[in-house]
Amino acid sequence: MKTNKWNNTIGAFVNVEASGTGGPDLVCQSGPSSWPSNIYAEAAIYPMATSAAQDVFPIIPGDTDYRIFSEDYGSIPGLDIIFLLGGYFYHTSFDTVEQLLPGSIQARGENLFSIIKAFSNSSKLQNTYQTNYSEARASLFNEERAIFFDYLSWFM
């Protein structure tokens, strides 16, 4: 991220983690403003997110590449999406194609296609790309973080 020649042209990102073998995608982190959450809420075909995940995620041992883009090398707006089920297989010898839950990859692809299309068509992204990188961050993304809930929060 620090040395890539395109690092100053990134207007937004979607970090796709496995963290399991399938099931619904879960937005576990979003920010640094509410813009990524709003795009997700409008565009996701199979939306699933909860603010509880974003509050709990920082205290769980482990990390994702989300931090690199959102905190370490800029306040780039983005989403961190994980598979919710089958985490006990993740990064073990049982983490194989056979463990993928049927339909999970198709659903993830449909979600990602729709979300990326919405991100790329957003006027905030276009403004970010067309203006000075750091000035755009300060002026466009200074609103509060979004709060989102779903049925998962009933069980957490």
N, C-alpha and C positions, 0 to 999 in steps of 0.2 A: 504494500500500500504506500509506503514512504517513497519508494524508488520508481514505481511504474510511471511511464510518461503520460498516462491518462488520469493519474490520481486527482488532478485539479478539475476534471471534467465530469466527475460523478455527481449527479444531482439527487439520486436516491438509490436505495439498494433493497434487495430481498434476500436474506440469508436463509437457505433451506438446509435444515439439519435433519438427520435421520432420528437419532435418539430412540429409535424403536423400529419395528418392522411393518408398521402400517396403522390403519385406523384413520380417524379424522386428523387433519392438520390442525394444530393448535398454535395460534399466535401467542408466544410466551413473552415477547418483548416488542415494544414499539416506541418510536420516538425519533428525535428528541422533542417533538411537538405532537399535536394531535393529527397533523396532516396525514401521516401514513395510516393511522387507524381509521380515519375518515375515508380514505381511498379504499382500504380493505373492506370496510362496512358496505360501501357502495358497490364494489366490484366482485367480491368473492362469490363464487357459485355455491360453495359449501362452507359458509363462515363458521368459525369456532374460535373464540377468544375469551379471555377472562382477565380482569385486572389482578386477580389473586396470583396468577402465574407470574406476572411481572414483579410483584412484590416479593414472592417466594424465591424466584430464580436466582437473585444475587447471593443468597445464603447457601445454595446447593453447591457442593464441590464440583467444579467443572466450569467450563466456559464455552462460548461459541464465537464465531468470527464476527458476530453482531457488534461486540465491544470495539473491535478494531476500527470499524467505520463510524460508529455512533459516538465513541468517546475518545479513543486513543489518537486518531489522526484526523479529527474533524467532527463536527456535529452534523453528519450527513443523515438525513431522515431515512428511516427504513423499518423493516419488519424482520423479526426472527421467528421462523415457523418450524415446528417440530412435528414428527409423528408421535401420536399419543400412546399407542399400544405396543407391547412387545419389547419394552426397554431392557428386559433381562437378557435378550439376545445380543443387544448392541455391543459391538466391539468384542465379541467372544467368538470361539470357533463355530458356534451355532448361527452366527450372523450370515445367513445364506439366502439366496434367491428364493429357495423353497419356503422360507419363513415369512416372506412378504404376504400380507393379507390381501386377498383378491379385491381388485378394484381400487386399492389405495393409491397406486401410482397414477392410474387414470384420473382419479379425483384430484390428486395433487397437481397434475398437469393442467387440468381444466381451471383450477383455482389460479395457478401461476400465470397462465396465458391471459386470463381476464384481469388479474391484478397488475401485471406488467404493462398491459395495454392501457389501463387506467392511469398508472403512474406516468407513462410516457405522454399521455394526452393532457395531463394536468397543467394548468397555466402556472402553478407555483413551480413546477419542475422547469418549465420553459424559462421562467423568470430567473431561476437559479442559474441555469446554464448561460443565459445571455448577459448577466451582470457579473460584477466582480464576485468571486467565490465567497470570500469571507463577509463582504457587505451583505450579500443575499442571505446568508445564514443569520446574521444579526437582525435583519429587518423582517424576513418572512416567517421565521420559525421561533418567535419569542412567545408564543401563546402557551397556555398550560397543556399538560398531557391529557389525552383523552382517557375516559374511564369507560370500560366495556364489560359487559356481563353476558352470560349465557347459561344454559342448563348445567354445564360442568360445575359452575360455582355452587350449585346446590349440594354437590357431593364433596367439595374440597373443604 
